[in-house]
């Protein structure tokens, strides 16, 4: 049962969360918090848990990153690409080493 729910999560939810996360996540903390709450609700559904149960063990059991962890991951990926000089020229011109 979890496998089907996880496929649905990664197909729909994960895709929309990570689409341009480096850009939209820096807009507003309240916006990020709303997405975090929605993600927690979805994780409760996937994990078949009570709505008051802590989500940390569920995220860990399902091997899913929270929105704030995803943000760190994607920013670090972009920085890694930048420091390897593999970023497009317009992106490189935004930063100085």
Secondary structure, 3 states (H helix, E strand, C coil): CHHHHHHHHHHHHHHHHHCCHHHHCCCCHHHHHHHHHHHHHHHHHHCCCCCCCCCHHHHHHHCCCCHHHHHHHHHHHHHHHHHCCCCCHHHHCCCCC
